[in-house]
Amino acid sequence: MGNRVAIPFKDVPAAIDELARGHPERFARARAAGSQPVTGQTAHGLTNSVVCSEWTPDHTASDVLDAGRRAFPHWPDPVLAQAPQLAFQDQVCRIWNVPDRTARQRTAPTASVPTLFLNGTFDMKTGPSWAEQTARALPRSTTVQIPGIGHWTVPQSPCAQKVLASFLTRPTAPDTGCAADLTWEPFTITPK
């Protein structure tokens, strides 16, 4: 995760309470820490090739707005018209100009190679349910969930690092035992 300092999931309720009380410092520090990208940390070409060929061709701007209106009928249209986390992506994809691969992407994979699905239980980008669904088509797959972690599981979890290293050493029998003992940390709630 480089120099990025995220708010741990367990502290999000307290941070929201602080923000509501006029104290945005925790959110501001987390946002500022990620504002200076580390050169080489993100493969922007690969990311845009995947997003622009597999994600954005599957919907139009009006699809996003309609879905937003259904989910949050009282929110203003300028907010609802933005694809979550990808408000600028349609413009980027017009420039990036890669072929639409959504039809192929929607085909269930089949392979006999060992595959590891390693997800945080709070991952909102590539959630554990996707891994479980995909693993059903891959007979030599292993799925592991790390409680209380979001996206970028391996950099945040020593257990995930151990599982990945084990998988690279023994793809057909990775050691996933550390995940069995993990639990979610209780949320930090600001006392009233």
Secondary structure, 3 states (H helix, E strand, C coil): CCCCCCCCHHHHHHHHHHHHCCCCHHHHHHHHHCCCCCCCCCCHHHHHHHHHHHHHHHCCHHHHHHHHHHHCCCCCHHHHCCCCCCCCHHHHHHHHCCCCCHHHHCCCCCCCCCEEEEEECCCCCCCHHHHHHHHCCCCCEEEEEECCCCCCHHHHCHHHHHHHHHHHHCCCCCCCHHHHCCCCCCCCCCCC
